[in-house]
Amino acid sequence: MARVLVIDDDSSLLRALRVGLRAAGHEVATATRGQEGLEQTALTAPDVVIVDLGLPDLDGLEVCRRVREWSDVALIVLSATGAEESKIAALNGGADDYVTKPFSMGELEARIRAVLRGRSGDVPEIPAVLEAGSLTIDAVHHEVRRGEHVVDLTAKEFGVLAYLARFAGRTCTYQMILSSVWGPGYGDESAYVHAYVHRLRTKLLDDGLLIETVPGVGYRLRDLNG
């Protein structure tokens, strides 16, 4: 069975899921805040993360987005609303499935089996913290350091750097970066990628040795583990 992490601030629901999922044979861990959930995801590497949209610190969509910057773990969103726009936002934000409250344990168990069947297993994951020389990328806390200096990055800049780090050593095309960071509706705006890589190089004091240009194709981050 699966290792399941449930992120929800409803203590009654957490108790019910803990009992129900364990009865189905799963290992269950819980978190009541988004940041705590991110840290547990990084530390325990669950097979499935179930996250509520309404958390007291980070919005559930933000949790999904941050997790997707370093992990391909199966993500199931819980929400009290079944509105189509909420479902679309969650799925576009990286969720694999969307479950509307109230739900039965049988339904949730079926959703867990379905998302696990759908995992391809060939998308590389990166550690929660990567280091290369004086550069440190902390995907959990959304922080980048160059030596002791914290590099102030916008969400998009961090997204581009985290995506390149996820595939460190491999060439990422403009289309791949745009689709991941800007969304599936983008693909031809390579100028966006050029501009953000230029900003990253400036802020990271990189002369092109860390983020390498692949002319006419895209960019490649030097393998941080190599």
LOTORDREN-767241 format. One line per field, with one value per atom (N, C-alpha, C): x, y, z; residue number from 1. Coordinates in Angstrom, 1 decimal. Layout:
N
c1 = c(X  ...)
c2 = c(Y  ...)
c3 = c(Z  ...)
k = c(NUM  ...)
This chain:
226
c1 = c(0.8  0.0  0.9  0.2  0.9  1.3  2.3  2.6  1.8  0.9  0.0  0.2  0.4  0.5  -0.8  -1.5  -2.8  -2.5  -2.7  -2.5  -3.9  -4.3  -5.7  -5.7  -6.4  -6.5  -7.7  -8.5  -9.7  -9.4  -9.3  -8.8  -9.7  -11.0  -12.0  -11.8  -11.6  -11.3  -10.0  -9.0  -7.7  -7.8  -8.6  -8.7  -9.5  -10.5  -11.3  -10.4  -9.6  -8.8  -7.7  -7.1  -6.1  -6.6  -7.8  -8.4  -8.7  -9.4  -9.9  -8.8  -7.8  -6.6  -5.8  -5.6  -4.8  -5.5  -6.8  -7.6  -7.5  -7.2  -7.0  -5.6  -4.8  -3.4  -2.3  -2.7  -1.8  -1.1  0.2  0.9  0.4  0.0  -0.6  0.2  0.5  1.1  0.2  0.2  -0.7  0.1  -0.5  0.1  -1.1  -1.1  -2.2  -2.0  -0.7  -0.4  0.4  0.3  0.9  2.4  3.1  4.5  5.0  4.2  4.6  4.4  3.4  3.2  4.3  4.8  5.9  7.1  7.4  8.6  8.5  7.3  7.1  7.2  6.7  6.8  8.3  9.1  10.5  11.2  10.9  11.6  11.2  9.9  9.4  9.1  9.1  8.9  7.6  6.4  5.2  4.9  4.1  3.6  2.5  1.6  0.5  0.4  0.1  -0.1  -1.6  -2.4  -3.8  -3.8  -4.2  -4.1  -5.4  -5.8  -7.0  -6.7  -7.7  -7.4  -7.4  -8.2  -8.3  -7.4  -6.1  -5.2  -4.9  -4.5  -4.4  -3.2  -2.2  -1.0  -0.9  -0.5  -0.4  -1.7  -2.2  -3.3  -2.9  -3.9  -3.6  -3.0  -3.5  -2.9  -1.4  -1.1  0.3  1.2  0.6  1.3  1.6  0.5  0.7  1.8  1.7  2.7  4.1  4.3  5.7  6.1  5.3  5.7  6.1  5.3  5.6  7.0  7.6  8.8  10.0  9.7  10.8  10.4  9.1  8.6  7.5  7.4  6.3  5.4  5.4  4.5  3.0  2.2  0.8  0.1  -0.6  -1.3  -2.8  -3.5  -5.0  -5.5  -6.3  -6.8  -8.2  -8.4  -9.7  -10.3  -11.6  -12.2  -13.7  -14.2  -15.6  -16.4  -15.8  -16.5  -16.2  -17.3  -17.1  -17.1  -16.9  -17.0  -15.9  -16.3  -15.5  -14.2  -14.3  -13.0  -12.0  -12.5  -11.6  -10.9  -11.7  -11.1  -10.0  -10.4  -9.4  -8.1  -8.3  -7.1  -6.2  -6.9  -6.1  -5.4  -6.0  -5.4  -4.3  -4.5  -3.5  -2.3  -2.6  -1.5  -0.7  -1.0  -0.2  -0.9  -2.1  -2.9  -3.2  -3.2  -3.6  -5.1  -5.7  -7.1  -7.7  -9.0  -9.8  -11.0  -11.1  -12.2  -13.0  -14.3  -15.2  -15.7  -15.6  -16.2  -17.7  -18.5  -18.0  -17.8  -17.0  -16.7  -16.7  -16.8  -16.7  -15.3  -14.9  -13.6  -13.4  -14.5  -14.4  -14.0  -14.6  -14.2  -12.8  -12.4  -11.0  -10.0  -10.3  -9.4  -9.3  -10.4  -10.4  -9.5  -9.7  -8.9  -7.4  -7.0  -5.6  -5.1  -5.8  -5.4  -5.2  -6.1  -6.1  -4.9  -4.6  -3.4  -2.1  -2.1  -0.8  -0.6  -1.7  -1.6  -1.1  -1.5  -1.1  0.3  1.1  2.4  3.3  4.0  4.9  6.2  6.7  7.9  9.2  9.0  10.3  10.6  9.8  10.1  11.1  12.3  13.2  12.8  13.1  12.9  14.2  14.2  15.4  15.3  16.4  16.4  15.7  15.2  14.6  15.6  16.8  17.9  19.0  19.4  20.5  21.6  22.8  24.0  25.0  25.5  26.5  27.5  28.6  29.6  28.9  28.8  28.3  26.8  26.2  24.7  23.9  22.9  21.9  20.5  19.8  18.4  17.5  16.7  15.9  14.5  14.0  12.7  11.6  11.8  10.7  10.4  11.5  11.3  11.3  11.4  11.4  12.5  13.7  14.9  16.1  16.8  18.0  19.1  20.3  21.4  22.6  23.4  24.7  25.7  26.3  27.1  26.2  26.5  25.7  24.6  24.6  23.7  22.4  21.2  20.0  19.7  19.4  19.1  17.6  17.3  15.8  15.3  14.5  13.9  12.4  11.8  10.4  9.9  8.6  8.0  8.4  8.3  8.6  10.1  10.9  12.4  12.7  12.1  12.4  11.8  10.7  10.1  11.0  11.6  12.5  13.7  14.3  15.5  15.2  14.1  13.7  13.4  12.8  12.5  13.8  14.8  16.0  16.8  16.6  17.3  16.7  15.4  14.7  15.3  15.7  16.3  17.7  18.5  19.9  20.7  21.5  22.3  21.6  20.3  19.5  19.1  19.0  18.5  17.0  16.6  15.1  14.8  13.9  13.5  12.7  12.6  11.8  10.4  9.8  8.5  8.2  9.2  9.1  9.1  9.9  10.0  8.7  8.3  7.1  5.9  5.7  4.5  4.5  5.7  5.8  5.6  6.3  6.3  5.1  4.8  3.8  2.4  2.5  1.2  1.1  0.1  0.0  -0.4  -0.9  -1.3  -0.2  1.1  2.2  3.1  3.9  4.8  5.6  5.2  5.9  6.6  6.4  7.0  8.4  9.3  10.7  11.3  10.9  11.5  11.3  10.2  9.9  11.1  11.4  12.4  13.8  14.1  15.4  15.5  14.4  14.4  14.6  13.9  14.0  15.4  15.9  17.2  18.3  18.1  19.0  18.9  17.7  17.6  18.2  18.0  18.6  20.1  20.7  22.1  22.7  21.9  22.3  22.3  21.2  21.0  22.0  22.3  23.1  24.6  24.9  26.3  26.9  26.0  26.4  26.8  28.0  28.5  28.1  27.2  26.8  27.4  28.2  28.7  27.8  26.9  25.9  24.7  24.0  22.9  23.5  23.6  24.2  23.1  23.5  22.6  22.8  21.7  21.7  21.1  22.0  21.5  20.3  19.2  18.1  17.2  17.5  16.8  16.2  17.1  16.7  17.9  17.8  18.8  19.1  20.2  20.6  21.3  20.8  21.5  22.6  23.8  24.9  24.5  24.8  24.4  24.9  23.9  24.3  24.9  24.6  25.1  26.3  26.8  27.9  29.2)
c2 = c(-1.2  0.0  1.3  2.4  3.7  4.4  5.3  6.2  7.5  7.9  9.0  10.1  11.3  12.5  13.3  13.6  14.4  15.8  16.9  18.2  18.9  19.1  19.7  20.2  21.3  21.9  21.5  20.6  20.1  18.8  19.0  17.9  16.7  16.9  15.8  15.0  15.7  15.0  14.3  14.9  14.2  12.9  12.9  11.7  10.6  11.0  10.1  9.5  10.3  9.8  8.9  9.3  8.5  7.1  7.0  5.7  4.9  5.6  5.0  4.5  5.3  5.0  3.9  4.0  2.9  1.6  1.6  0.4  -0.2  0.6  0.2  -0.3  -0.2  -0.7  0.4  1.6  2.7  3.2  3.7  4.4  5.9  6.5  7.8  8.8  9.9  11.1  12.3  13.2  14.4  15.7  16.7  18.1  19.0  20.1  21.0  22.3  22.5  23.8  23.5  24.4  24.2  24.0  24.9  24.9  23.6  23.2  21.9  20.7  20.8  19.8  19.7  20.9  21.0  20.3  20.6  20.1  18.5  18.1  16.6  15.9  16.6  16.0  15.8  16.8  16.7  15.7  15.6  14.7  13.3  13.0  11.6  11.0  11.8  11.3  10.3  10.9  10.1  9.7  8.7  8.3  9.2  9.6  10.5  11.6  12.8  13.9  14.4  14.4  14.9  16.2  17.3  18.6  19.4  20.0  20.8  22.2  22.8  24.1  25.2  25.1  26.1  25.9  26.2  26.1  27.4  27.4  28.7  29.5  28.9  29.7  29.9  28.8  28.8  28.2  28.8  28.3  26.9  26.0  24.6  24.6  25.6  25.7  26.1  26.9  27.3  26.1  25.3  24.1  23.2  23.0  22.1  22.7  24.0  24.6  24.5  24.7  24.6  23.1  22.2  20.7  20.4  20.9  20.5  21.1  22.0  22.6  21.6  20.6  19.6  18.2  17.9  16.5  16.2  14.9  14.4  13.5  13.7  12.9  13.1  12.1  12.2  13.2  14.1  15.2  15.1  15.0  15.0  16.2  17.0  18.2  17.9  18.4  18.3  19.7  19.9  21.2  21.0  22.1  22.1  22.6  23.1  23.6  22.7  22.5  21.7  22.6  23.9  24.8  24.4  24.5  24.1  24.9  26.2  27.0  26.6  26.2  25.7  24.4  23.5  22.3  22.5  23.4  23.8  24.4  25.3  25.9  24.9  24.0  22.9  22.0  21.6  20.7  21.4  22.6  23.4  23.7  23.7  24.0  22.8  21.6  20.5  19.3  19.5  18.4  17.3  16.1  14.9  14.6  15.0  14.8  15.8  15.9  16.8  16.2  16.2  15.5  16.5  16.5  17.5  16.9  17.7  17.3  17.5  16.7  15.5  14.3  13.4  12.2  11.0  9.8  8.6  8.0  7.2  6.6  5.7  5.1  4.3  5.1  6.3  7.1  7.6  8.0  8.5  7.4  6.2  5.1  4.8  4.9  4.6  5.7  6.9  8.0  7.8  7.4  7.1  6.0  4.9  3.9  4.4  5.2  5.7  6.6  7.5  8.4  7.6  6.6  5.8  5.0  4.5  3.8  4.7  6.0  6.9  7.5  7.1  7.7  7.0  7.8  7.2  6.7  7.4  7.0  7.4  8.2  8.5  10.0  10.8  12.2  12.4  12.9  13.0  13.9  13.6  14.4  15.0  16.1  16.7  16.7  16.7  16.8  18.2  18.2  19.4  20.6  20.3  21.3  20.8  21.7  21.4  22.3  21.9  22.7  22.5  23.6  23.5  24.7  24.3  25.3  26.2  27.5  28.5  28.7  27.9  28.1  27.0  27.5  26.6  26.9  25.9  26.1  25.3  26.0  25.3  25.4  24.2  24.2  24.3  23.8  23.7  25.2  25.9  27.2  28.3  27.9  28.9  29.9  29.4  30.3  29.9  30.8  30.6  31.4  30.8  31.5  31.3  32.4  32.4  32.7  31.6  31.7  32.0  33.1  33.4  34.4  34.8  35.9  35.3  35.7  35.3  36.0  35.3  35.9  36.2  37.4  37.8  37.5  36.4  36.1  36.2  36.6  36.6  35.2  35.0  33.6  33.0  33.8  33.3  32.9  33.8  33.5  32.3  32.1  30.9  29.7  29.8  28.7  28.3  29.2  28.9  28.1  28.7  28.1  26.7  26.5  25.2  24.2  24.6  23.7  23.2  24.2  23.8  22.8  23.1  22.2  20.8  20.8  19.5  18.6  19.2  18.4  18.8  19.0  19.4  18.5  19.1  18.3  18.0  18.2  18.0  19.3  19.3  20.5  20.7  21.8  22.1  23.1  22.8  23.6  24.8  25.9  27.0  26.6  25.7  25.2  24.5  23.7  22.9  23.9  24.9  25.9  26.7  27.2  28.0  27.2  26.0  25.2  24.9  24.7  24.4  25.6  26.7  27.9  28.8  29.1  30.0  29.3  28.0  27.3  26.7  25.8  25.1  25.9  27.1  28.0  28.7  28.5  29.2  28.2  28.7  27.8  28.5  29.6  30.4  31.6  31.9  33.2  33.0  32.5  32.3  33.5  34.7  35.9  36.0  35.5  35.5  34.7  33.5  32.7  33.4  34.0  34.7  35.8  36.5  37.7  37.2  36.1  35.6  34.9  34.3  33.7  34.8  35.9  37.0  37.6  37.7  38.2  37.3  36.0  35.0  35.1  35.2  35.3  36.5  37.6  38.9  38.7  38.2  38.1  37.0  36.0  34.9  35.1  36.3  36.6  35.5  35.0  33.8  34.4  33.9  34.4  33.4  32.5  31.5  30.1  30.0  28.7  27.8  28.4  27.7  27.4  28.4  28.2  28.4  27.2  27.2  27.4  28.1  28.4  27.2  26.7  25.7  26.5  27.1  28.0  27.4  28.2  27.9  26.8  26.3  25.2  25.6  26.0  26.3  26.5  26.0  26.2  24.9  24.8  23.7  24.2  23.7  24.0  22.9  23.4  22.4  21.4  20.2  19.1  19.4  19.7  20.1  19.0  17.7  16.6  15.9  16.6  16.0  16.5)
c3 = c(0.0  0.0  0.0  0.1  -0.1  1.2  1.1  2.2  1.9  2.7  2.4  3.4  2.9  3.8  3.6  4.6  4.6  5.2  4.4  4.9  5.0  6.2  6.5  7.9  8.1  9.4  10.2  9.6  10.3  11.1  12.4  13.2  13.1  13.0  12.9  11.7  10.5  9.3  9.3  9.9  10.0  10.8  11.9  12.6  11.8  11.1  10.3  9.2  8.5  7.4  8.0  9.1  9.7  10.0  10.5  10.8  9.5  8.6  7.4  6.5  6.3  5.4  6.0  7.3  8.0  7.9  8.0  7.9  6.5  5.5  4.1  3.9  4.9  4.8  4.5  4.4  4.1  5.4  5.2  6.2  6.1  7.2  7.2  8.1  7.5  8.3  8.1  9.0  8.8  9.1  8.6  8.9  8.8  9.7  9.8  9.1  8.6  7.9  6.6  5.7  4.4  4.5  5.2  5.3  6.0  7.0  7.7  6.7  5.8  4.8  3.8  3.4  2.4  3.0  4.3  5.0  5.1  5.5  5.6  4.3  3.2  1.9  1.5  1.8  1.5  2.3  3.6  4.5  4.4  4.2  4.2  2.9  1.8  0.5  0.4  0.7  0.6  -0.9  -1.0  -2.4  -2.8  -1.9  -2.2  -1.2  -1.6  -0.8  -1.0  0.1  0.0  0.7  0.0  0.5  0.4  1.5  1.5  0.9  0.2  -0.4  0.7  1.7  2.7  3.9  3.8  4.9  5.6  6.9  7.6  7.2  6.6  6.2  4.7  4.0  2.6  2.0  0.9  0.1  -0.4  -0.5  -1.0  -2.4  -3.2  -4.6  -4.6  -3.6  -3.5  -3.0  -2.1  -1.7  -2.9  -3.7  -4.9  -5.9  -6.1  -7.0  -6.5  -5.2  -4.6  -4.7  -4.4  -4.4  -5.8  -6.8  -8.2  -8.7  -7.9  -8.3  -8.1  -7.2  -7.0  -6.9  -7.0  -6.8  -7.8  -8.2  -9.0  -8.2  -6.9  -6.0  -6.4  -6.3  -6.6  -5.7  -6.2  -5.4  -5.6  -4.5  -4.5  -3.7  -4.3  -3.7  -3.1  -1.8  -1.2  -1.2  -1.4  -1.3  -1.0  -0.3  0.0  -1.2  -2.2  -3.4  -4.6  -5.4  -6.6  -7.8  -7.7  -8.8  -9.8  -11.1  -12.2  -12.2  -11.9  -12.0  -10.9  -9.8  -8.7  -9.1  -9.8  -10.2  -11.3  -12.2  -13.3  -12.7  -11.8  -11.1  -10.4  -9.7  -9.0  -10.0  -11.0  -12.0  -12.7  -13.1  -13.8  -12.9  -11.5  -10.6  -10.2  -10.8  -10.5  -9.8  -9.4  -8.8  -9.8  -9.3  -10.2  -10.1  -9.0  -8.9  -7.9  -7.9  -7.1  -6.5  -5.2  -4.5  -3.7  -3.9  -3.3  -2.0  -0.9  0.4  0.4  1.0  1.7  0.8  1.1  0.3  1.1  0.5  1.3  1.2  2.2  2.2  1.0  0.6  -0.6  -1.8  -2.0  -3.1  -3.0  -1.8  -1.7  -2.0  -1.5  -1.7  -3.2  -3.9  -5.3  -6.1  -5.6  -6.2  -6.0  -4.8  -4.5  -5.4  -5.5  -6.4  -7.9  -8.3  -9.7  -9.9  -9.0  -9.2  -9.1  -8.3  -8.2  -9.5  -10.1  -11.3  -12.4  -12.3  -13.4  -13.3  -12.2  -12.1  -13.1  -13.9  -14.9  -14.3  -13.2  -12.6  -13.3  -14.4  -15.2  -15.1  -14.2  -14.1  -12.9  -13.1  -12.1  -10.9  -9.7  -8.6  -8.1  -7.5  -7.0  -5.5  -4.8  -3.3  -2.9  -1.7  -1.2  -1.2  -1.0  -1.0  -1.9  -2.9  -3.8  -3.6  -3.7  -3.5  -4.6  -5.1  -6.2  -5.9  -5.3  -5.0  -3.9  -4.2  -3.3  -3.4  -4.4  -4.7  -4.0  -3.3  -2.6  -3.0  -3.4  -3.8  -2.8  -2.0  -1.0  -1.6  -2.2  -2.8  -1.8  -0.6  0.4  0.9  1.2  1.8  0.8  -0.5  -1.6  -1.5  -1.2  -0.9  -1.7  -2.2  -3.0  -2.3  -2.1  -1.5  -2.4  -2.4  -3.0  -1.9  -1.4  -0.2  1.0  1.8  2.9  2.5  1.2  0.8  0.2  0.7  0.2  -1.1  -2.2  -3.5  -3.6  -3.8  -3.8  -5.2  -5.3  -6.6  -6.6  -7.7  -7.8  -8.0  -7.9  -8.0  -9.3  -10.4  -11.7  -11.9  -11.4  -11.4  -10.7  -9.5  -8.7  -9.5  -10.1  -10.9  -12.0  -12.7  -13.8  -13.3  -12.2  -11.7  -11.1  -10.4  -9.9  -10.9  -12.0  -13.1  -13.8  -14.0  -14.6  -13.6  -12.3  -11.3  -11.3  -11.5  -11.5  -12.6  -13.7  -14.8  -15.0  -13.9  -14.0  -14.9  -15.8  -16.7  -18.0  -18.1  -19.3  -19.9  -21.2  -21.9  -21.8  -21.3  -21.2  -22.3  -23.2  -24.3  -23.8  -24.6  -24.3  -24.0  -24.8  -24.7  -23.3  -23.0  -21.7  -20.5  -20.5  -19.4  -19.3  -20.5  -20.5  -20.0  -20.5  -20.1  -18.6  -18.0  -16.6  -15.7  -16.1  -15.2  -15.5  -16.8  -17.1  -17.3  -17.7  -17.9  -19.3  -19.5  -20.7  -21.9  -21.6  -22.7  -23.4  -22.9  -23.4  -24.1  -25.1  -25.8  -26.9  -27.3  -28.3  -27.9  -26.6  -26.0  -25.5  -26.3  -25.9  -25.3  -25.7  -25.2  -23.7  -23.2  -21.7  -21.0  -21.6  -21.0  -21.0  -22.2  -22.3  -21.2  -21.0  -20.1  -18.7  -18.3  -16.9  -16.7  -17.6  -17.5  -17.3  -18.1  -17.9  -16.5  -16.0  -14.6  -13.6  -13.8  -12.9  -12.9  -14.1  -14.2  -13.5  -13.7  -13.0  -11.5  -11.0  -9.5  -8.9  -9.7  -9.2  -9.5  -10.2  -10.5  -11.4  -12.3  -13.2  -14.5  -15.0  -16.3  -17.4  -17.2  -18.2  -17.9  -16.9  -16.6  -15.8  -15.0  -14.2  -15.1  -15.6  -16.5  -17.9  -18.6  -19.9  -21.0  -22.0  -23.2  -24.2  -24.7  -25.8  -27.0  -27.8  -28.9  -29.7  -29.8  -30.6  -30.0  -28.8  -28.2  -26.8  -25.9  -24.5  -23.6  -22.4  -21.4  -20.6  -20.0  -19.2  -18.0  -16.8  -15.6  -15.4  -15.1  -14.8  -13.8  -14.0  -13.1  -11.7  -10.7  -9.4  -8.6  -9.0  -8.3  -9.0  -10.0  -10.8  -10.4)
k = c(1  1  1  2  2  2  3  3  3  4  4  4  5  5  5  6  6  6  7  7  7  8  8  8  9  9  9  10  10  10  11  11  11  12  12  12  13  13  13  14  14  14  15  15  15  16  16  16  17  17  17  18  18  18  19  19  19  20  20  20  21  21  21  22  22  22  23  23  23  24  24  24  25  25  25  26  26  26  27  27  27  28  28  28  29  29  29  30  30  30  31  31  31  32  32  32  33  33  33  34  34  34  35  35  35  36  36  36  37  37  37  38  38  38  39  39  39  40  40  40  41  41  41  42  42  42  43  43  43  44  44  44  45  45  45  46  46  46  47  47  47  48  48  48  49  49  49  50  50  50  51  51  51  52  52  52  53  53  53  54  54  54  55  55  55  56  56  56  57  57  57  58  58  58  59  59  59  60  60  60  61  61  61  62  62  62  63  63  63  64  64  64  65  65  65  66  66  66  67  67  67  68  68  68  69  69  69  70  70  70  71  71  71  72  72  72  73  73  73  74  74  74  75  75  75  76  76  76  77  77  77  78  78  78  79  79  79  80  80  80  81  81  81  82  82  82  83  83  83  84  84  84  85  85  85  86  86  86  87  87  87  88  88  88  89  89  89  90  90  90  91  91  91  92  92  92  93  93  93  94  94  94  95  95  95  96  96  96  97  97  97  98  98  98  99  99  99  100  100  100  101  101  101  102  102  102  103  103  103  104  104  104  105  105  105  106  106  106  107  107  107  108  108  108  109  109  109  110  110  110  111  111  111  112  112  112  113  113  113  114  114  114  115  115  115  116  116  116  117  117  117  118  118  118  119  119  119  120  120  120  121  121  121  122  122  122  123  123  123  124  124  124  125  125  125  126  126  126  127  127  127  128  128  128  129  129  129  130  130  130  131  131  131  132  132  132  133  133  133  134  134  134  135  135  135  136  136  136  137  137  137  138  138  138  139  139  139  140  140  140  141  141  141  142  142  142  143  143  143  144  144  144  145  145  145  146  146  146  147  147  147  148  148  148  149  149  149  150  150  150  151  151  151  152  152  152  153  153  153  154  154  154  155  155  155  156  156  156  157  157  157  158  158  158  159  159  159  160  160  160  161  161  161  162  162  162  163  163  163  164  164  164  165  165  165  166  166  166  167  167  167  168  168  168  169  169  169  170  170  170  171  171  171  172  172  172  173  173  173  174  174  174  175  175  175  176  176  176  177  177  177  178  178  178  179  179  179  180  180  180  181  181  181  182  182  182  183  183  183  184  184  184  185  185  185  186  186  186  187  187  187  188  188  188  189  189  189  190  190  190  191  191  191  192  192  192  193  193  193  194  194  194  195  195  195  196  196  196  197  197  197  198  198  198  199  199  199  200  200  200  201  201  201  202  202  202  203  203  203  204  204  204  205  205  205  206  206  206  207  207  207  208  208  208  209  209  209  210  210  210  211  211  211  212  212  212  213  213  213  214  214  214  215  215  215  216  216  216  217  217  217  218  218  218  219  219  219  220  220  220  221  221  221  222  222  222  223  223  223  224  224  224  225  225  225  226  226  226)
